[in-house]
């Protein structure tokens, strides 16, 4: 029997202070049994849920084995050595299968970013993949730029993340440029128009995931954001919506072929 695709929940999805004070409002370890019971294969851990936690919480997270991806916001400029060192220390304790990162916005500094990325990778466990989110607003926000930046790096270890939940034409250029480097999907089903439980929304959503399958994607996925994020957000509502998205992603990423885990 084929192995199913692993699907994680981003702890930042549930964090109401993600864009405000950036101070954790809950302990991720308290949620891990519930995530596992509801079918998530692990967590993509927002760095502040570890770095800003007390030692007891850090120990619980490190001992859980549930952190599949570590989400760092450390920069890759020459002046960002301290945040990168903190991130490397967290990765050493948590032993995730991958770490998510972004470079800065300055295209004139790509060689600096590349040099520091290579040095940082040498400080991480050899079995930890480095996944570039290539986020909007960074120097790698366009597929061709991301592919050129990553070209000198080993594709087995240096991968990429593609955002899913949009139209096929938004997804296909990334797979065209990055190919097998795409190891992880960041699924964002925010807004009523992206609720997979609404039949009228399904044709567009289904087409986007069909584009993913057509490219032979065999990686993992993270439910990054869902419906309900806003000024009056409720963590239970967010979690319920994330579970709906989990079921939808299971359906869309199912297949008879064996699917490796993120770390394979």
C-alpha positions as CSV (number, residue, x, y, z in Angstrom):
1,X,0.0,0.0,0.0
2,X,1.3,3.5,-0.8
3,X,2.3,5.8,1.9
4,X,0.0,8.9,2.2
5,X,1.3,12.4,1.9
6,X,2.2,13.9,5.3
7,X,0.1,17.0,6.2
8,X,1.1,19.3,9.0
9,X,-0.5,22.3,10.8
10,X,1.5,25.5,11.1
11,X,1.4,26.7,14.6
12,X,1.4,30.3,13.3
13,X,-2.1,29.5,11.9
14,X,-3.5,29.4,15.4
15,X,-1.4,32.3,16.8
16,X,-3.4,35.5,17.2
17,X,-0.2,37.5,17.9
18,X,1.6,36.4,14.7
19,X,1.6,39.9,13.2
20,X,1.3,42.0,16.4
21,X,3.4,41.6,19.5
22,X,4.7,38.3,18.1
23,X,4.5,36.9,21.7
24,X,3.0,33.4,21.9
25,X,-0.5,33.2,23.2
26,X,-0.6,29.5,23.8
27,X,1.7,26.5,24.3
28,X,2.0,24.3,21.2
29,X,2.8,21.3,23.3
30,X,-0.7,21.4,24.7
31,X,-2.2,20.9,21.2
32,X,0.1,18.1,20.0
33,X,-2.1,15.2,21.2
34,X,-5.2,16.8,19.7
35,X,-3.4,17.4,16.4
36,X,-2.3,13.8,16.2
37,X,-5.8,12.5,17.1
38,X,-7.4,14.6,14.4
39,X,-5.0,13.3,11.7
40,X,-2.2,15.8,11.4
41,X,1.2,14.3,10.9
42,X,3.1,16.9,12.8
43,X,3.5,20.7,13.2
44,X,5.3,23.4,11.3
45,X,6.6,25.3,14.3
46,X,6.7,29.1,14.3
47,X,10.1,30.1,15.7
48,X,8.6,32.2,18.5
49,X,6.7,29.3,19.8
50,X,10.1,27.9,20.6
51,X,12.4,30.8,21.1
52,X,10.1,32.8,23.3
53,X,8.9,29.8,25.3
54,X,10.2,28.8,28.7
55,X,12.7,25.9,29.1
56,X,10.0,23.5,30.1
57,X,8.0,24.1,26.9
58,X,11.1,24.0,24.8
59,X,11.9,20.6,26.4
60,X,8.4,19.3,25.7
61,X,8.6,20.3,22.1
62,X,12.1,18.9,21.6
63,X,11.0,15.6,23.2
64,X,7.7,15.3,21.3
65,X,9.2,14.4,17.9
66,X,6.2,16.2,16.4
67,X,8.1,19.2,14.8
68,X,8.3,18.4,11.2
69,X,9.3,21.8,9.9
70,X,10.9,24.7,11.8
71,X,9.8,28.2,10.5
72,X,12.6,30.7,10.9
73,X,12.6,34.4,10.2
74,X,16.3,34.7,10.5
75,X,17.9,36.9,7.8
76,X,20.7,36.0,5.4
77,X,22.6,39.3,5.4
78,X,26.1,39.4,6.9
79,X,24.7,41.3,9.9
80,X,22.2,38.5,10.7
81,X,24.6,36.0,12.3
82,X,22.9,36.1,15.7
83,X,19.4,35.2,14.6
84,X,20.8,32.5,12.3
85,X,22.8,31.0,15.3
86,X,19.6,31.0,17.4
87,X,17.7,29.2,14.6
88,X,20.5,26.7,14.2
89,X,20.4,26.0,17.9
90,X,16.6,25.4,17.8
91,X,17.0,23.1,14.9
92,X,19.7,21.1,16.7
93,X,17.3,20.6,19.6
94,X,14.1,20.0,17.7
95,X,15.5,17.9,14.9
96,X,12.9,18.8,12.3
97,X,13.0,17.2,8.9
98,X,13.2,20.6,7.3
99,X,13.6,24.3,8.0
100,X,11.6,27.0,6.2
101,X,13.5,30.2,5.4
102,X,13.4,33.4,3.3
103,X,16.2,35.6,2.0
104,X,15.9,39.4,2.1
105,X,14.4,41.8,-0.5
106,X,17.6,43.2,-2.0
107,X,18.5,41.7,-5.4
108,X,21.9,43.4,-5.3
109,X,22.8,41.2,-2.3
110,X,22.0,37.8,-3.7
111,X,25.6,36.6,-3.5
112,X,25.7,37.7,0.1
113,X,22.5,35.7,0.8
114,X,23.8,32.7,-1.0
115,X,27.1,32.8,0.9
116,X,25.4,33.0,4.2
117,X,22.9,30.3,3.3
118,X,25.7,27.9,2.5
119,X,27.5,28.6,5.7
120,X,24.3,28.3,7.7
121,X,23.5,24.9,6.1
122,X,26.8,23.6,7.3
123,X,25.8,24.4,10.9
124,X,22.5,22.4,10.6
125,X,22.1,18.6,10.9
126,X,22.9,17.0,7.6
127,X,19.5,15.3,7.4
128,X,17.7,18.6,7.7
129,X,16.4,20.0,4.4
130,X,16.4,23.7,3.8
131,X,13.2,24.9,2.1
132,X,13.0,28.4,0.6
133,X,9.5,29.9,0.8
134,X,10.4,32.4,-1.9
135,X,7.9,34.8,-0.4
136,X,6.4,37.8,-2.0
137,X,8.5,40.9,-1.1
138,X,11.8,38.9,-1.1
139,X,14.4,38.8,-3.8
140,X,13.2,35.4,-4.9
141,X,9.5,36.2,-5.3
142,X,9.5,35.2,-9.0
143,X,10.0,31.6,-10.1
144,X,13.0,32.2,-12.4
145,X,14.8,34.2,-9.7
146,X,14.3,31.5,-7.2
147,X,15.5,28.8,-9.6
148,X,18.6,30.8,-10.5
149,X,19.5,31.5,-6.9
150,X,19.1,27.8,-5.9
151,X,20.9,26.4,-9.0
152,X,24.3,26.0,-7.3
153,X,22.9,24.1,-4.4
154,X,22.2,20.3,-4.1
155,X,18.6,19.8,-5.0
156,X,18.3,16.9,-2.5
157,X,19.0,19.2,0.4
158,X,18.0,22.6,-0.8
159,X,14.3,22.6,-1.8
160,X,11.5,25.0,-2.1
161,X,7.9,25.6,-0.9
162,X,5.0,26.4,-3.2
163,X,1.8,28.1,-2.0
164,X,-1.3,26.1,-2.9
165,X,-4.9,27.1,-2.7
166,X,-4.9,29.4,-5.6
167,X,-5.6,29.0,-9.3
168,X,-3.6,26.6,-11.5
169,X,-2.0,29.4,-13.4
170,X,-0.5,30.7,-10.1
171,X,1.0,27.4,-9.2
172,X,2.3,26.0,-12.5
173,X,5.1,28.5,-13.1
174,X,6.7,27.5,-9.8
175,X,6.8,23.8,-10.7
176,X,8.0,24.7,-14.2
177,X,10.9,26.6,-12.7
178,X,11.8,24.5,-9.7
179,X,10.7,21.0,-10.6
180,X,11.7,18.4,-8.0
181,X,13.0,21.0,-5.6
182,X,9.4,21.6,-4.6
183,X,9.2,19.5,-1.4
184,X,6.4,21.2,0.6
185,X,3.1,23.0,-0.1
186,X,1.9,25.9,2.0
187,X,-1.8,25.6,1.8
188,X,-3.7,28.9,2.3
189,X,-7.5,28.5,2.1
190,X,-8.3,31.9,3.5
191,X,-11.5,33.8,2.7
192,X,-15.0,32.4,2.1
193,X,-14.2,31.9,-1.6
194,X,-11.6,29.3,-0.7
195,X,-13.7,27.2,1.7
196,X,-13.6,23.7,0.3
197,X,-16.8,22.8,2.0
198,X,-18.7,25.1,-0.3
199,X,-19.4,23.2,-3.6
200,X,-19.3,26.4,-5.7
201,X,-15.7,26.9,-4.7
202,X,-14.5,23.5,-5.6
203,X,-13.8,23.8,-9.4
204,X,-11.2,26.5,-8.9
205,X,-9.6,24.9,-5.9
206,X,-9.7,21.4,-7.5
207,X,-8.0,22.8,-10.6
208,X,-5.2,24.2,-8.5
209,X,-4.5,20.9,-6.8
210,X,-4.8,19.0,-10.1
211,X,-1.9,21.2,-11.4
212,X,0.1,20.0,-8.4
213,X,-0.7,16.4,-9.1
214,X,0.1,16.8,-12.8
215,X,3.6,17.9,-11.9
216,X,4.1,14.6,-10.0
217,X,4.4,16.3,-6.6
218,X,5.4,13.7,-4.0
219,X,6.1,15.9,-1.0
220,X,4.3,17.1,2.1
221,X,1.9,19.9,2.9
222,X,1.3,22.4,5.7
223,X,-2.0,24.0,6.5
224,X,-0.5,27.5,6.8
225,X,-3.5,29.8,7.1
226,X,-7.2,29.2,7.1
227,X,-10.5,31.1,7.3
228,X,-11.2,33.1,10.4
229,X,-8.0,35.0,10.8
230,X,-8.7,38.6,11.8
231,X,-9.2,41.0,14.7
232,X,-11.7,38.9,16.5
233,X,-10.3,35.5,15.6
234,X,-11.1,32.5,17.8
235,X,-8.5,29.7,18.1
236,X,-11.2,27.0,18.1
237,X,-12.8,28.3,14.9
238,X,-9.4,28.4,13.2
239,X,-8.6,24.9,14.3
240,X,-12.0,23.6,13.1
241,X,-11.4,25.2,9.7
242,X,-7.9,23.8,9.5
243,X,-9.4,20.3,10.1
244,X,-11.7,20.9,7.1
245,X,-8.7,21.9,5.0
246,X,-6.8,18.8,6.2
247,X,-9.6,16.5,5.0
248,X,-9.7,18.4,1.6
249,X,-5.9,18.1,1.2
250,X,-6.0,14.4,2.0
251,X,-8.5,14.0,-0.8
252,X,-6.6,16.1,-3.2
253,X,-3.2,14.6,-2.5
254,X,-4.3,11.0,-2.4
255,X,-2.9,8.6,-4.9
256,X,-2.0,4.9,-5.4
257,X,1.7,5.6,-5.7
258,X,4.0,5.5,-2.6
259,X,4.6,9.0,-1.2
260,X,7.8,9.6,0.7
261,X,7.8,11.7,3.8
262,X,9.4,15.2,3.7
263,X,12.7,13.8,5.0
264,X,13.0,10.9,2.4
